Amino acid sequence: MSYYKKLANLNIDEIEPVAVSEIEKKRVKQHVMGLGAKKKIKVFKYMAVAATIALGAAIGASFAVPSLASQIPFMNNIMNYFKDENSYTSNYSKFATSISQTQSSNGVSIMIEDAVFDGSSITVSYAIETDKDLGTSPGMSSAFNVKGAEAIGAAGTIKKVNDTTYVGTEKITPTFRGSKPDRIEISWEPGAFKNLETKESIAGDWHFTFEVSALENKTKLVNQSVTNHGVSVKITSIETNGLSTVIHYQQLVERRILEKWPHVTAEIKNVQDDLGNSYSVDGNGGVSRDNGVSFEWGSTIKSIHPNAKSLTLVPVIYYSLGSGKGLETKEMDPITIKLK
């Protein structure tokens, strides 16, 4: 069993607390989708550890209301709770596709409000209504799935709004063999929600399936690279649409570095254009097919200002021993991309 599969199956309750940085916490992978016996890939995602949730509770009957979210009118404009003016989420409502699916089971109602697919990642917003206390930020047992994907990285947040209502957002980045489809099918069976403070969970029988079409993208080939501290980062291309700009890049690590630091990742940071605008960077995760020697990564920022002529970004390298045992960071030289 690989390190990453073991990590995905950790029982959080049995781990002795270790002081680690926020960056390292974000680097724990939530889940890996298998590729078959002959070939497997590693999927990284910047996110906090989520506890594994047992599914032993009795499950009540469920019902679906495909287009009548108003049957449970407890939330609207969910993404406003997660909106960041410097992030791609600032334009989310302009480009999101209405899903409006609601299901209830075991006293818990879930409504998927809308979703958007920028060609690389899918972002989904949803709400939960229950008279049971799920804590300030509950976990869930099963992540979203994308039909036809060979691997999936995902990161999400569930936030308490009031005593009975929670809002959630999930960003899902699938990896496909060959070209990416223009329209994708997403399914979600949450399974259970867990109060991470009391360890109590609520199981249910919810089954969601919906489709989202990709936004129209303009692709610019870049192929600019920098090499520092035993690591090379190459910006291969950027894809831009009205919602976001996706930065695609590759990472190559010298084997001598991996002998000392078995887990090395490079993250795009400090993105600015020539007009002085700063952009919040949201990592999409990465894929390695050779045990971490090379990676294919993606990061999302909001759509670049139309008058910007260049974009400057700084990669930051994270060297880790894993499991909170050690972490070092080093900044690489900046890369400036001409846009016009």
Disulfide bonds with the S-S distance in Angstrom:
none
